């Protein structure tokens, strides 16, 4: 795969993780989608650690995409 493809995939992953961060930060455990880790029908608290973790992973995905999109190193001539 080319660096452009890898960068695009990392940006898409980062955007999805930003969405997951938003959901974890704004919804209580009983309001989360059933397929999210941390869902509980009886628990009424926000999973802030899950939100922080997803946010950190989103930042790392964006940083990875940034470094992949940089200039190629010059070859010895």
matplotlib code that plots the C-alpha trace (Angstrom):
import matplotlib.pyplot as plt

x = [0.0, 1.2, 1.7, -1.4, -3.6, -2.2, -2.6, -6.2, -7.0, -5.4, -7.5, -10.7, -9.8, -9.0, -12.4, -14.2, -12.4, -13.4, -17.0, -16.5, -14.9, -17.9, -20.4, -18.5, -18.1, -21.8, -23.8, -24.3, -23.7, -27.4, -27.6, -24.6, -25.3, -25.5, -22.3, -20.1, -17.9, -19.2, -22.9, -25.0, -28.8, -28.7, -25.6, -26.0, -22.5, -20.3, -17.3, -14.7, -11.8, -13.1, -13.6, -10.0, -8.6, -10.5, -9.4, -5.8, -6.0, -7.7, -4.8, -2.3, -4.0, -3.9, -0.2, 0.6, -1.2, 0.7, 4.0, 3.1, 2.1, 5.5, 8.2, 10.1, 13.7, 16.3, 18.4, 22.2, 23.4]
y = [0.0, 3.5, 6.1, 8.0, 5.0, 4.4, 8.1, 8.1, 4.9, 6.4, 9.6, 7.6, 5.6, 8.8, 10.2, 7.1, 7.2, 10.9, 9.7, 7.0, 9.5, 11.8, 8.9, 7.8, 11.3, 12.3, 9.2, 7.3, 3.5, 2.8, 5.0, 3.5, 1.3, -2.3, -3.3, -0.7, -2.1, -0.7, -0.9, -1.7, -1.4, -0.6, 1.6, 5.4, 6.8, 8.2, 6.0, 8.8, 6.4, 4.9, 8.3, 9.3, 6.1, 6.5, 10.2, 9.2, 6.6, 9.2, 11.6, 8.8, 7.9, 11.5, 11.8, 8.6, 9.9, 13.2, 11.4, 9.1, 12.0, 13.8, 14.1, 11.0, 10.8, 11.7, 8.8, 9.0, 10.3]
z = [0.0, -0.7, 2.0, 0.7, 1.3, 4.7, 5.6, 4.4, 6.4, 9.5, 9.1, 8.8, 11.8, 13.8, 12.8, 13.9, 17.2, 17.7, 17.3, 19.9, 22.2, 21.9, 22.5, 25.7, 27.0, 26.5, 27.2, 30.4, 30.5, 30.2, 27.1, 25.2, 22.2, 23.2, 21.3, 23.1, 25.9, 29.2, 28.4, 31.4, 31.6, 35.3, 35.6, 35.3, 35.0, 32.2, 31.2, 31.3, 31.1, 28.0, 26.5, 27.4, 25.9, 22.7, 22.5, 22.9, 20.2, 17.9, 18.5, 17.8, 14.6, 13.4, 14.3, 12.5, 9.4, 9.6, 9.7, 6.9, 4.7, 5.1, 2.4, 1.4, 2.6, 0.0, -1.4, -1.4, -4.7]

ax = plt.figure().add_subplot(projection="3d")
ax.plot(x, y, z, "-o")
ax.set_aspect("equal")
plt.show()
